[in-house]
Amino acid sequence: MITILLTNDDGVHSEGLTALAGALRPLGEVVVVAPMQEASAIGHALTLRRPLRLETIAPNVYAVDGTPTDCVNIAVSTVLRRLPALIVSGINNGWNLGDDITYSGTVSGALEGSLLGVPSIAVSLERGLTFDFREAARAAAVVAGAVLRRGLPARTFLNVNVPRARPKGFRVTVQGRRNHVTTVSERVDPRGQPYFWIEEGENRWESHDRSDYEAVQEGYISVTPLHPDMTAHSVLPAVEELSLETPSEVR
């Protein structure tokens, strides 16, 4: 039987992870290795300055006191002792669209899988007052089944975002762009010491008829292929024209 590794950034006890595991069990053996606590917006962080602990929560369910990236590596090296057939990260409480994927622990779990050579998927659901993960779980199972049957090109992974309402279908999309402005709010604690809250000050999306944002706004499940290569290939000629020279030796 094939093995499917699950992780997330909302923690091992999250409802989204439980729903995801239930939806994927018909496809193979599901093993969960997820953070002990919420690790949202932690990006692709890897813990290097302290030891990590692995705890057994239930059969085939493990928790690591670290990041989603930590979880994937410990799962492969210690829990499974091999590469799984598929890695799925989610279901996240809230979309991971456009530029926001650079912050996402959910997306980074799948990113780490692609770096290890494993077909990987990140799954996120539109945030709301309450969460019903059934549609997102069904979507994850459809995409996972297709990837297990057909595979993915090397060093690529899929970012799946699901609207709250019943989806109209799937759309293959590109990563959207938005005007990202972060506001830092400074406050003072009861002891008179300053502290800070980082908040989102502005959120305006650029119009693009094939973006992930446009798809979910129109009620479709967005499926965006991503890869770790951040090289701006189209800009290479412009950088070459800078005529960069080695600085003269400082005397």
N, C-alpha and C positions, 0 to 999 in steps of 0.2 A: 504494500500500500504506500502511496506517495505521502510525503509529509509536508504540511503547510504550516509555516511559522507566522504567528500573529504578534504584533506589538502595537503600541499607541503612545500618545503623550498625555492622555487624561488619567492614566493610572490603571492598575491591574483590576480594580473593582468597578470600573466604569460600565454603564449600561450599554454603551456603543460597542465596546469590546465583547461583551457577553452576546449581544445580538449578532455580531460578526462571526463569532465562533460557531454559534448555532447554525448560521446560514451556510458555512463552509464545510461543516462536518460530512455532508454527503459526498464531498469531492475527495476526501482523504483524511488522514490522521492530522488533527489540529493540535498544535502545541503552542501555548501562550507564554511569552516571556515579555513582561511589560514593567514599567516603572512602579515602584511601591506607592509613590505619590504623584500628583499631577506635575507634569513637566512641560506645560504648554509654552509656546514662543521661545523655546530653548534652542531652536535651530539644529544644526548638525554638531552640537557640542559632544566632545568625548572627554570623559573624566580621567585625568592623568595625575592629579595631585592628592588623591586619597584612595584607600582600598574600597572595593565594592563588595556588597553582600548579596547573596542569592538565597531566596527563601521559597520553599515549596508551599503553595497555597492550597492546591488540590491536585489530583492526578492530571498530569500534563499542563498544569498552570503554575507558573513561577513568577516571582517578583524580584526586581533588582533595584537597589537604592541609587539609581542613576538615571541617565538619559535614554531616549529611544535608541540612539546609536550604540550606547553601552549594551543595551538589552540585546540587540541583534548580534553583536560580537560575542557576548557571553553565551547566547543561545547556540550559536554555531560551534564555538570552541569547547563548551562545557556541557550544555544540556543535550544537544543533538549529537555533537562530535562529528558532524558532517554538514554539508550544505543541504537545505531543504529544496523541494521542487519549486516552491513559491513562497514569497514573503508578502504579507498584507498588513498594512498599518492603518489603524482606525477602529471604529468609525468616530471621527472627531466631532466634538460638539461645536460646530461652526464651520463655515466654508474656509477653504484654503485656496484662494484664487489669486491670479495675477502675481504682482510683486510680493505679495504676502507669503508666498511659498518659501522665501529665504529665511523667514522667522520660524517656520512651522516645524515642530518636533514630529508631527505626523508625517509630513512629506519627507523629512530627513530619515525616518525609519525605512522608507522605501528607497531613498537615495542610497543609504548604506548597503541595502540589499543589492542594488545594481552595481555598486563598486565591488561587491564580492562575487559578482557574476551570476546572481540569482534573479530570475524574473520577479518584479516587485510592483506592488500597487499601493497607493495611498487613497483612502476613502474618507470623505468629509460630508457632513450634513448641515444644511442651513440652520443657523441658530434661531431658537424661538423660546417662548415662555415655557413650553414643555417639549419633550423630545419623543418622537415615535420613530424608532430606528428600522421599522419593518421594510419600508421602501428602499432605504439605503442598503440594508443587508441583502435584499433581493438583487439590487443592482450590483453589489460587490460579488455576489455569487455568479451572476451572469458574466461579468468581466473576468473573474478568476477562472471560470470554466473555459472561456475562450482562450485565455493566455495559457492555461495548461495544455490545451489542445494544439494551439498554433505557435506558442512561444513568443518571445520578443527579441528584437535585435540586441546584440551585446551592448552593455553599458547604457541601457535605456530603462525607463520605468513609466508607469501611468499614474496620473493624478486625476482622481474621480471626485466630482462634486455633485451632490444630489439636492434638489429643492425639497421643501417640506411638503408641498402639495403633490398629489399623484403625478409622477412625471409623464410627459408626453412621449418620451423616447430618449434615445441616446444621440449625442452629437460629438464628433471628433473636433477638438478645438485647439486654439493656440492660447498661449499665456497672455492674459490681459495686462493693461497698464493703467495706473491711476496716479493722480496727483497726491503724493504721500507727504503729509505734513504732520509732524509729531509735536505735541505740546508738552512741555515740562512744567508741572504745577509745583511751586514751592510752598510749603506749609511749615508750621512750627508745632512741635509736640508739647505736652504739658510741662516739660522741663526746660522749655525755651530753646530747644535744639532744632535746627532746620531739618526737614526731610522732603523728599520729592516723590511725586507720582508722575509717571510717564503716561500720557494719554494721547489718543488720536484726535488731532485737531481738525483735519480736513480729509474728505474721502470722495474724490471726484474721479470717475472712471472715464478714460478715453473711449470714444466710440470705435468699435471694430466689429463687423458683422460675423466674425468667426471666433471671437474671444470666448474664454471660459465664462466671463462675467455676463456677456450678452446671452449665452446659452441658458444659464441658470435663471436669469431674469425672465426669460421667455418660457420657463417651465421644463427645460430639458436637462438630462443628466449630462454633465460635461466630462469628456474623457480627453485629457491632454497628455500627449507623449512628451517626456522630459529626458534630459541626460545631464551628467555631471560636468560636461565640457562647457566652461564659461568663457571660452575664447570668443572674442568678437571677430570672427573670420573676415567679415566684410570690411573691417577697419584696418586690417594688416597693411594694405598699401598706403593708407594715410600715415600710419606710424613709421613705415619705412621712409616716407618722404620727409620726416623730421630731420633726417641726416644726423642721426645721433652719432657722437664720437666719444671715444674713451677720454675722460678728463686727463689733462696733463698732470704728471706727478707733482704733488705738492712739495715745495722745497722749504 
